[in-house]
Amino acid sequence: MENTLLLQGMGYAEDNYLNDDASHLIVDKQLIPTLMDLNGKRIIDFGCGMGGMTLWYASKWDCEIYGVDIDSHHINVAKELKRKHGVQNVQFEKRNIVDDPLEGKFDYIFLNDVVEHIREDYLVNIFQQLSKALTPDGGIFVSYPPWKSPYASHLNHVIKIPWVQFLPTSTVDGLIDKNDHPIVGDLESTLRESYEGLNHMTHKKLMGVIEQTTLTEDYRKSHTILNRVTPFKKTNFRVFPLNYLITKEFILLKNK
Ligand SMILES: C[S@@+](CC[C@H](N)C(=O)[O-])C[C@H]1O[C@@H](n2cnc3c(N)ncnc32)[C@H](O)[C@@H]1O
């Protein structure tokens, strides 16, 4: 990986680690501590990417955490960031858990912004493996922007048009061509590859995947900007057209 990209990746991941207002993880960082206490827990951060969130979990709680990702460039950045900040209670590993299953049991497994990047048929294999790695009371916490979300295209940092994914394909293609650039990743290494890798995830699709495993939904929160208004703090706006305002879904899964 080029040094410029390594530094760029470290800057991005460091912001996700240290900045509690980092845009795509802001609600995750507010919600997770209200739902669980990770002290003394063994944790997997599945699809940890460049490790920003993994280091955040490791620093916030006295836990033992493993960041696992299939992309060697992402793991390289994560290892550099761990070294730079001297965080001890975290290990990063490049691993394909379908070919090489996890060993041991874990109290919590996190997938922050991962499920929308993996083909649905392959996601079934992944959740089957993850469910086997849970302790009896363990939980899998999933967060992702559903496809109708204003930011689901993952293009908004360069193409500042909410819901851009619903413009005609030729328009989206042209906008991507104009803004395409290399990104950190040995599997998806351009903006276009990252956009084309999205599976257009919805709650219905995700539950279709989960039904094929031993897992079941224990908790769901659909976050919209309207939740910032005090009387609506806990309301889930899931009815059309308000469902287009959902920026993130948060799901806790447990074994049946
Ligand atoms: C958008 S990134 C999210 C990274 C991180 N969780 C975060 O919130 O910043 C999605 C990650 O999922 C990883 N991923 C995709 N397929 C995977 C697989 N089969 N096994 C492990 N990781 C995978 C990608 O390599 C990428 O790092």
The ligand as a Tripos MOL2 file, in Angstrom:
@<TRIPOS>MOLECULE
LIG
   27    29     1     0     0
SMALL
NO_CHARGES

@<TRIPOS>ATOM
      1 C1        -17.3070    0.2970    5.9150 C.3       1 LIG1
      2 S1        -16.1180   -0.7470    6.6120 S.3       1 LIG1
      3 C2        -16.5100   -0.5950    8.3260 C.3       1 LIG1
      4 C3        -15.2960   -0.6060    9.1840 C.3       1 LIG1
      5 C4        -15.5200   -0.3870   10.6720 C.3       1 LIG1
      6 N1        -16.3650   -1.3880   11.2560 N.3       1 LIG1
      7 C5        -16.0360    1.0040   10.9510 C.2       1 LIG1
      8 O1        -17.1540    1.1340   11.4320 O.co2     1 LIG1
      9 O2        -15.3210    1.9790   10.7110 O.co2     1 LIG1
     10 C6        -16.6590   -2.4260    6.2280 C.3       1 LIG1
     11 C7        -15.5800   -3.4400    6.5310 C.3       1 LIG1
     12 O3        -16.1080   -4.7700    6.3770 O.3       1 LIG1
     13 C8        -15.0470   -5.5750    5.9140 C.3       1 LIG1
     14 N2        -15.5350   -6.8480    5.3710 N.ar      1 LIG1
     15 C9        -16.2250   -7.0600    4.2360 C.ar      1 LIG1
     16 N3        -16.4430   -8.3770    4.0460 N.ar      1 LIG1
     17 C10       -15.8800   -9.0090    5.0980 C.ar      1 LIG1
     18 C11       -15.7480  -10.3730    5.4780 C.ar      1 LIG1
     19 N4        -16.2730  -11.3380    4.7400 N.pl3     1 LIG1
     20 N5        -15.0860  -10.6580    6.6130 N.ar      1 LIG1
     21 C12       -14.5670   -9.6710    7.3740 C.ar      1 LIG1
     22 N6        -14.6440   -8.3690    7.0650 N.ar      1 LIG1
     23 C13       -15.2920   -8.0430    5.9480 C.ar      1 LIG1
     24 C14       -14.3710   -4.7010    4.8740 C.3       1 LIG1
     25 O4        -13.0740   -5.1550    4.5390 O.3       1 LIG1
     26 C15       -14.3790   -3.3440    5.5800 C.3       1 LIG1
     27 O5        -13.2120   -3.1380    6.3220 O.3       1 LIG1
@<TRIPOS>BOND
     1     1     2 1
     2     2     3 1
     3     2    10 1
     4     3     4 1
     5     4     5 1
     6     5     6 1
     7     5     7 1
     8     7     8 2
     9     7     9 1
    10    10    11 1
    11    11    12 1
    12    11    26 1
    13    12    13 1
    14    13    14 1
    15    13    24 1
    16    14    15 ar
    17    14    23 ar
    18    15    16 ar
    19    16    17 ar
    20    17    18 ar
    21    17    23 ar
    22    18    19 1
    23    18    20 ar
    24    20    21 ar
    25    21    22 ar
    26    22    23 ar
    27    24    25 1
    28    24    26 1
    29    26    27 1
@<TRIPOS>SUBSTRUCTURE
     1 LIG1         1 GROUP 0 **** ****
